[in-house]
Amino acid sequence: MSIGGILLVGMTVMSLLASCRSNTFGKGDSLMDNDILIPTVEESSDFAPQSFDYALAEQNGLISGDGALSEGYLSLQARYKAAFYAYLDNAADISQYDGALSGGAYAFPAVPPDEQGVYQKYGSYGNKYIFLRNNFHIERLDTADLETLRGSEDLSGLVGRTYKDVISVRYEDGDGDFTAIYDHGAMSGITQAPNNALVIGIAYSWEFDYSGKLVSLDGEKAKEKIAHELKQKMESEISALLGIPVTVFVYS
């Protein structure tokens, strides 16, 4: 990346961090955490897959008394995640894909805030439909990088150097390549991706009339086709730009 590109990412990161609003604040972390949306400890129990290294997190003082990821962990994770989104948007302009669902022939109702899952709620960064679906394993950062994450306003260099390791799904050191299961439920079905993939979600609601009836089954089928074409386009284009596998899940 050129010096100009690095500066642009740094400016984008600072702008993004300053534009959000927080719902919690981890003690001892940078005051900039006041500007980032952070899930609660209770909400973090919905993270999946559960590939966090709790022993390593505990070594870094990032585990709560009951053995869960602490508020401090979630605060640092949210800072890293926001910085990564800015890095990704600069590299691949992913917000353009969100706009592709807003301006077409069909209405794609956004998922209401009170129905959004933890990943869309805390990983959409102003997008209506697109959000980050990876877990961010910040316990894998070394001591110096954790200190940078706590105190620096420019995280672009840190993110660019470490994100491939931070987003990967691993259960033990030395895990090779495998397919990771992200969701497994009656409604969501099974969603899976390479364990080293960047994973992005697209979520929208079906369109119902005032009486609660589906407006058009044919319309929903057409929208599903558009969403899956966008999925394939994103996977191909973003993977070519980043040089890593990219998987997009469509939730509707």
C-alpha positions as CSV (number, residue, x, y, z in Angstrom):
1,M,0.0,0.0,0.0
2,S,1.3,3.5,-0.8
3,I,2.0,6.1,1.8
4,G,-1.0,8.1,0.5
5,G,-3.1,5.0,0.9
6,I,-1.9,4.4,4.5
7,L,-2.7,8.0,5.4
8,L,-6.1,7.7,3.8
9,V,-6.8,4.5,5.8
10,G,-5.6,6.2,9.0
11,M,-7.9,9.2,8.4
12,T,-10.8,6.9,7.6
13,V,-10.2,4.9,10.8
14,M,-10.2,8.0,13.0
15,S,-13.3,9.3,11.3
16,L,-15.1,6.0,11.7
17,L,-14.1,5.7,15.4
18,A,-15.3,9.2,16.0
19,S,-18.7,8.8,14.3
20,C,-20.0,5.9,16.4
21,R,-21.6,5.9,19.8
22,S,-20.8,3.5,22.6
23,N,-23.0,1.5,25.0
24,T,-20.2,0.5,27.3
25,F,-16.6,1.4,28.2
26,G,-13.8,-0.9,29.3
27,K,-11.8,0.4,32.2
28,G,-8.2,1.2,31.4
29,D,-8.8,1.4,27.7
30,S,-8.4,4.5,25.5
31,L,-11.1,7.2,25.8
32,M,-11.7,6.6,22.1
33,D,-13.6,3.5,23.2
34,N,-16.3,6.0,24.2
35,D,-17.0,6.4,20.5
36,I,-17.5,2.7,19.6
37,L,-20.5,0.4,19.8
38,I,-19.5,-2.5,22.0
39,P,-21.5,-5.6,22.8
40,T,-22.2,-6.5,26.4
41,V,-20.6,-9.6,28.0
42,E,-24.1,-11.2,27.9
43,E,-24.4,-10.6,24.1
44,S,-20.9,-12.0,23.5
45,S,-22.3,-15.4,24.4
46,D,-24.0,-15.4,21.0
47,F,-20.6,-15.3,19.2
48,A,-20.1,-18.3,17.0
49,P,-18.0,-20.2,16.3
50,Q,-16.6,-20.2,19.8
51,S,-12.9,-20.3,18.7
52,F,-11.5,-17.9,21.3
53,D,-8.4,-18.8,23.2
54,Y,-9.7,-18.1,26.8
55,A,-6.4,-19.2,28.4
56,L,-4.4,-16.8,26.2
57,A,-7.0,-14.0,26.9
58,E,-6.7,-14.7,30.6
59,Q,-2.9,-14.3,30.4
60,N,-3.5,-10.8,29.0
61,G,-6.1,-9.9,31.8
62,L,-9.0,-10.0,29.4
63,I,-11.2,-12.6,31.1
64,S,-14.0,-11.7,33.6
65,G,-14.3,-13.3,37.0
66,D,-16.8,-15.9,35.7
67,G,-14.6,-17.0,32.8
68,A,-16.3,-15.0,30.0
69,L,-14.7,-12.5,27.7
70,S,-14.4,-9.3,29.8
71,E,-15.7,-5.8,29.1
72,G,-12.1,-4.9,28.5
73,Y,-11.7,-7.6,25.9
74,L,-14.9,-6.6,24.1
75,S,-13.9,-2.9,24.2
76,L,-10.5,-3.6,22.5
77,Q,-12.2,-6.1,20.1
78,A,-14.6,-3.4,19.1
79,R,-11.8,-0.9,18.5
80,Y,-10.0,-3.4,16.3
81,K,-13.1,-4.3,14.4
82,A,-14.0,-0.7,13.6
83,A,-10.5,-0.1,12.4
84,F,-10.6,-3.2,10.3
85,Y,-13.9,-2.1,8.7
86,A,-12.3,1.2,7.7
87,Y,-9.3,-0.7,6.3
88,L,-11.6,-3.0,4.4
89,D,-13.8,-0.2,3.0
90,N,-10.7,1.6,1.8
91,A,-9.3,-1.5,0.1
92,A,-12.5,-2.9,-1.3
93,D,-15.2,-0.1,-1.0
94,I,-17.6,-2.6,0.5
95,S,-20.2,0.1,1.2
96,Q,-20.8,0.2,-2.6
97,Y,-22.4,-3.3,-2.3
98,D,-24.8,-2.1,0.4
99,G,-26.0,0.6,-2.0
100,A,-26.6,-2.0,-4.7
101,L,-29.5,-3.3,-2.7
102,S,-30.9,0.1,-1.9
103,G,-31.4,1.5,-5.4
104,G,-32.8,-1.3,-7.5
105,A,-36.3,-2.2,-8.7
106,Y,-37.2,-4.1,-5.6
107,A,-37.5,-2.8,-2.0
108,F,-35.2,-4.7,0.4
109,P,-36.5,-3.8,3.9
110,A,-33.8,-3.6,6.4
111,V,-33.9,-5.8,9.4
112,P,-35.4,-3.8,12.3
113,P,-32.8,-2.9,15.0
114,D,-34.6,-4.9,17.6
115,E,-34.4,-8.0,15.4
116,Q,-30.7,-7.7,14.4
117,G,-28.3,-10.3,15.7
118,V,-25.1,-9.4,17.5
119,Y,-23.0,-9.3,14.3
120,Q,-25.3,-7.0,12.4
121,K,-25.9,-4.8,15.4
122,Y,-22.2,-4.2,16.1
123,G,-20.7,-4.8,12.6
124,S,-22.6,-2.8,10.0
125,Y,-21.0,0.6,10.4
126,G,-23.8,2.6,8.8
127,N,-24.7,0.0,6.2
128,K,-28.4,-1.2,6.0
129,Y,-27.7,-4.7,4.9
130,I,-24.0,-5.6,5.0
131,F,-22.0,-6.4,8.1
132,L,-18.8,-8.2,9.3
133,R,-19.5,-11.8,10.3
134,N,-16.0,-12.9,11.5
135,N,-15.0,-13.2,15.1
136,F,-12.0,-11.0,16.0
137,H,-9.6,-12.9,18.2
138,I,-7.6,-10.0,19.6
139,E,-6.1,-12.3,22.3
140,R,-3.7,-13.4,19.6
141,L,-2.0,-10.0,19.4
142,D,1.3,-9.7,21.2
143,T,1.8,-7.4,24.1
144,A,3.1,-4.5,22.0
145,D,0.2,-4.7,19.6
146,L,-2.3,-4.8,22.5
147,E,-0.8,-1.6,23.8
148,T,-1.1,0.0,20.4
149,L,-4.7,-1.1,20.2
150,R,-5.4,0.4,23.6
151,G,-3.8,3.8,23.0
152,S,-3.2,4.6,19.3
153,E,-5.6,6.6,17.1
154,D,-4.1,5.2,13.9
155,L,-4.6,1.4,13.8
156,S,-4.3,1.0,10.1
157,G,-0.8,-0.5,10.2
158,L,-1.6,-2.9,13.0
159,V,-4.8,-4.1,11.3
160,G,-3.2,-4.5,7.9
161,R,-0.4,-6.6,9.4
162,T,-2.5,-8.8,11.7
163,Y,-6.0,-9.2,10.5
164,K,-5.5,-12.5,8.6
165,D,-4.5,-14.1,11.9
166,V,-7.1,-12.3,14.0
167,I,-10.1,-13.3,11.8
168,S,-9.2,-16.9,11.3
169,V,-10.9,-19.7,13.1
170,R,-8.5,-21.9,15.0
171,Y,-9.1,-24.1,18.0
172,E,-5.5,-25.2,18.6
173,D,-2.1,-24.0,17.5
174,G,-1.1,-25.7,14.3
175,D,-4.7,-26.1,13.0
176,G,-4.5,-26.5,9.2
177,D,-7.1,-25.5,6.7
178,F,-10.6,-26.7,7.4
179,T,-14.2,-25.6,6.9
180,A,-15.6,-23.8,9.9
181,I,-19.3,-23.8,10.9
182,Y,-20.7,-20.4,11.6
183,D,-24.4,-20.9,12.1
184,H,-26.3,-24.1,12.8
185,G,-30.0,-23.7,13.6
186,A,-33.5,-24.6,12.5
187,M,-34.0,-21.1,11.0
188,S,-30.5,-20.2,9.7
189,G,-29.6,-23.7,8.5
190,I,-25.9,-24.3,8.3
191,T,-23.5,-21.6,7.1
192,Q,-19.9,-22.5,6.7
193,A,-16.7,-21.0,5.3
194,P,-13.0,-21.7,5.0
195,N,-11.4,-21.1,8.4
196,N,-9.1,-18.4,7.0
197,A,-11.9,-16.6,5.1
198,L,-13.1,-13.0,5.5
199,V,-16.8,-13.6,6.2
200,I,-19.5,-10.9,5.5
201,G,-23.2,-11.1,6.1
202,I,-26.1,-9.7,4.0
203,A,-29.4,-9.5,5.8
204,Y,-32.7,-8.1,4.8
205,S,-36.4,-8.7,5.7
206,W,-39.2,-9.9,3.6
207,E,-41.8,-7.4,2.6
208,F,-45.3,-7.7,4.2
209,D,-48.4,-5.5,3.8
210,Y,-50.3,-3.7,6.6
211,S,-52.3,-6.9,7.3
212,G,-49.1,-9.0,7.7
213,K,-49.4,-10.8,4.4
214,L,-46.4,-11.3,2.1
215,V,-46.6,-8.7,-0.6
216,S,-45.3,-10.9,-3.4
217,L,-43.7,-14.4,-3.3
218,D,-42.4,-13.8,-6.8
219,G,-40.9,-10.6,-5.7
220,E,-39.2,-12.3,-2.8
221,K,-37.8,-14.9,-5.1
222,A,-36.5,-12.2,-7.4
223,K,-34.9,-10.4,-4.5
224,E,-33.3,-13.7,-3.3
225,K,-31.7,-14.1,-6.8
226,I,-30.4,-10.5,-6.7
227,A,-28.9,-11.0,-3.2
228,H,-27.2,-14.2,-4.2
229,E,-25.8,-12.6,-7.4
230,L,-24.4,-9.8,-5.2
231,K,-22.9,-12.5,-2.9
232,Q,-21.0,-14.1,-5.7
233,K,-19.9,-10.7,-7.0
234,M,-18.6,-9.7,-3.6
235,E,-16.8,-13.0,-3.0
236,S,-15.0,-12.7,-6.4
237,E,-14.1,-9.1,-6.3
238,I,-13.1,-8.7,-2.6
239,S,-11.1,-11.9,-2.7
240,A,-9.2,-10.7,-5.8
241,L,-8.4,-7.4,-4.0
242,L,-7.3,-8.9,-0.7
243,G,-5.8,-12.2,-1.8
244,I,-7.7,-14.3,0.7
245,P,-10.9,-16.4,0.6
246,V,-14.1,-14.4,1.0
247,T,-17.5,-15.9,1.9
248,V,-20.7,-14.0,2.1
249,F,-23.8,-15.3,4.0
250,V,-27.2,-14.2,2.9
251,Y,-29.8,-14.0,5.7
252,S,-33.4,-13.2,4.8
